[in-house]
């Protein structure tokens, strides 16, 4: 008897886990903290959620001829042409609750595409040019890969914001050690090497 999950269920599981991880990284922070750019390129926690919503609305919508029903909620091609980072930050008029609600609805929309279509369903990614002909399976893997990178960004941004770390709130997956001593140990090792490239 085969007890392994089928491919679609496995992919959905990982996609949902990544979404859950992204969403918990924004829990309990103020609007200011969520919007604060924390890297030289402006990466911020709320912007990552807005970007994730935009990714899923496009890849599980337009690509399979199922456009997101309220396109005004995600930046259009024209808006992105004018402001290439329009999907990486919340405007003054967009609240955290609006962005979180959007992402939850987009996730349901994406899950419907995934559950209703076979994994070999054909799609077309217009923004990929000549390599734009795809299957649903390829797109799910691509989105899992893309969102995983952003979940990693969110991990670091959240740790910088208030020290919260880990995969999920109930299991940090961080060893119970003296972290300050560990960081000192790593700094001591790093400082034994030249600061400049040879």
C-alpha positions as CSV (number, residue, x, y, z in Angstrom):
1,X,0.0,0.0,0.0
2,X,1.4,3.4,-1.0
3,X,1.3,5.8,1.9
4,X,3.2,8.6,0.2
5,X,1.3,11.8,-0.6
6,X,0.7,12.5,-4.3
7,X,2.8,15.2,-5.9
8,X,0.0,17.8,-5.9
9,X,-0.7,17.4,-2.2
10,X,3.0,17.5,-1.4
11,X,3.5,20.7,-3.3
12,X,0.4,22.3,-1.7
13,X,1.7,21.3,1.7
14,X,5.0,23.1,1.2
15,X,3.4,26.1,-0.4
16,X,1.0,26.5,2.5
17,X,3.9,26.1,5.0
18,X,5.8,28.9,3.4
19,X,2.8,31.1,3.4
20,X,2.2,30.4,7.1
21,X,5.9,31.2,7.8
22,X,5.7,34.5,5.9
23,X,2.5,35.5,7.8
24,X,3.8,34.8,11.2
25,X,6.8,37.0,10.6
26,X,4.5,40.0,10.5
27,X,2.5,39.2,13.6
28,X,2.8,41.5,16.6
29,X,4.7,44.3,15.0
30,X,3.6,47.9,14.5
31,X,2.7,49.4,11.1
32,X,6.0,51.4,11.4
33,X,8.1,48.3,12.1
34,X,6.4,46.3,9.3
35,X,7.1,49.1,6.7
36,X,10.6,50.0,7.9
37,X,13.2,49.3,5.2
38,X,15.9,47.1,6.8
39,X,18.3,46.6,3.9
40,X,20.1,49.1,1.5
41,X,17.6,47.9,-1.2
42,X,14.6,48.8,1.0
43,X,13.4,45.3,1.8
44,X,10.6,45.4,4.4
45,X,8.3,42.8,6.0
46,X,5.0,44.2,4.8
47,X,6.4,44.6,1.3
48,X,7.4,41.0,1.2
49,X,3.8,40.0,1.9
50,X,2.5,42.3,-0.8
51,X,5.0,40.9,-3.2
52,X,4.0,37.3,-2.3
53,X,0.4,38.2,-3.1
54,X,1.4,39.7,-6.4
55,X,3.5,36.6,-7.3
56,X,0.7,34.2,-6.6
57,X,-2.1,36.3,-8.2
58,X,0.0,36.4,-11.4
59,X,1.4,32.9,-11.6
60,X,-1.8,31.1,-10.5
61,X,-4.1,33.6,-12.4
62,X,-3.1,35.1,-15.7
63,X,-0.7,32.3,-16.5
64,X,-3.6,29.8,-16.6
65,X,-6.2,32.1,-18.1
66,X,-7.8,32.7,-14.7
67,X,-7.0,36.4,-14.0
68,X,-7.2,37.6,-10.4
69,X,-10.8,39.0,-10.1
70,X,-9.8,42.4,-8.6
71,X,-6.7,43.4,-10.5
72,X,-6.7,46.9,-8.9
73,X,-5.5,45.2,-5.7
74,X,-2.1,44.2,-7.1
75,X,0.3,46.5,-9.0
76,X,-0.4,46.4,-12.8
77,X,2.3,46.2,-15.5
78,X,1.9,49.9,-16.1
79,X,2.4,50.7,-12.4
80,X,5.5,48.4,-12.2
81,X,6.9,50.1,-15.3
82,X,6.5,53.5,-13.6
83,X,7.7,52.1,-10.2
84,X,9.5,48.8,-10.5
85,X,9.2,48.3,-6.7
86,X,5.5,49.0,-6.5
87,X,4.8,45.5,-5.3
88,X,7.5,45.6,-2.6
89,X,6.0,48.2,-0.3
90,X,2.7,49.2,1.1
91,X,1.6,52.7,0.3
92,X,0.4,55.1,3.0
93,X,-3.2,54.3,2.0
94,X,-2.7,50.5,2.3
95,X,-3.0,49.1,5.8
96,X,-1.4,46.0,7.1
97,X,-4.9,44.4,7.5
98,X,-5.6,45.1,3.8
99,X,-2.3,43.5,2.7
100,X,-2.8,40.5,4.9
101,X,-6.4,40.1,3.8
102,X,-5.3,40.3,0.2
103,X,-2.7,37.6,0.6
104,X,-5.1,35.3,2.3
105,X,-7.6,35.7,-0.5
106,X,-4.9,35.3,-3.1
107,X,-3.8,32.1,-1.4
108,X,-7.3,30.7,-1.6
109,X,-7.5,31.7,-5.3
110,X,-4.1,30.0,-6.0
111,X,-5.1,26.9,-4.1
112,X,-8.3,26.7,-6.3
113,X,-6.1,26.9,-9.4
114,X,-3.9,24.1,-8.1
115,X,-6.7,21.8,-6.9
116,X,-8.9,22.3,-10.0
117,X,-6.2,21.8,-12.7
118,X,-4.1,18.8,-13.3
119,X,-0.3,19.3,-12.8
120,X,0.3,18.9,-16.5
121,X,-2.2,21.7,-17.3
122,X,-0.5,24.1,-19.8
123,X,0.0,27.7,-19.0
124,X,1.9,30.7,-20.4
125,X,4.0,33.2,-18.5
126,X,4.0,36.3,-20.7
127,X,6.9,37.9,-18.8
128,X,9.2,34.9,-19.4
129,X,9.3,35.6,-23.1
130,X,10.2,32.6,-25.3
131,X,10.4,30.2,-22.4
132,X,7.0,31.1,-21.2
133,X,5.2,27.9,-22.0
134,X,4.8,26.0,-18.8
135,X,2.8,23.4,-16.8
136,X,1.1,23.9,-13.5
137,X,3.6,21.7,-11.8
138,X,6.5,23.8,-13.0
139,X,4.8,27.0,-11.8
140,X,4.0,25.5,-8.3
141,X,7.7,24.5,-8.0
142,X,8.8,28.0,-9.2
143,X,6.5,29.8,-6.7
144,X,7.6,27.5,-3.8
145,X,11.2,28.4,-4.7
146,X,10.5,32.1,-5.1
147,X,8.5,32.4,-1.9
148,X,11.1,30.3,0.1
149,X,13.7,32.9,-0.8
150,X,11.4,35.7,0.5
151,X,10.6,33.7,3.6
152,X,14.3,33.6,4.3
153,X,14.4,37.4,3.9
154,X,11.5,37.7,6.3
155,X,13.4,35.5,8.8
156,X,16.3,37.9,8.9
157,X,14.2,41.1,8.9
158,X,12.1,39.9,11.8
159,X,15.1,38.8,13.8
160,X,16.5,42.3,13.3
161,X,13.2,44.0,14.2
162,X,12.7,42.3,17.6
163,X,14.8,39.1,17.9
164,X,12.0,36.7,17.0
165,X,13.5,33.7,15.2
166,X,12.6,30.3,13.8
167,X,10.4,28.5,11.4
168,X,7.1,28.8,13.3
169,X,6.2,30.4,16.6
170,X,5.8,27.1,18.4
171,X,9.2,25.6,17.1
172,X,12.0,28.1,16.7
173,X,14.4,25.4,15.3
174,X,17.2,27.4,17.0
175,X,19.4,25.5,19.4
176,X,19.0,26.4,23.1
177,X,22.5,27.8,23.6
178,X,24.1,31.1,24.7
179,X,23.6,32.9,21.4
180,X,25.7,35.9,22.4
181,X,28.6,33.5,23.1
182,X,28.0,31.8,19.8
183,X,28.1,35.1,17.9
184,X,31.3,36.1,19.8
185,X,32.9,32.8,18.8
186,X,32.0,33.3,15.1
187,X,33.3,36.9,15.2
188,X,36.6,35.7,16.7
189,X,36.9,33.1,13.9
190,X,36.0,35.6,11.2
191,X,38.5,38.2,12.5
192,X,41.4,35.8,11.9
193,X,41.0,36.3,8.2
194,X,41.9,39.4,6.1
195,X,39.1,41.9,5.6
196,X,40.1,42.6,2.0
197,X,40.1,40.1,-0.9
198,X,43.6,38.9,-1.8
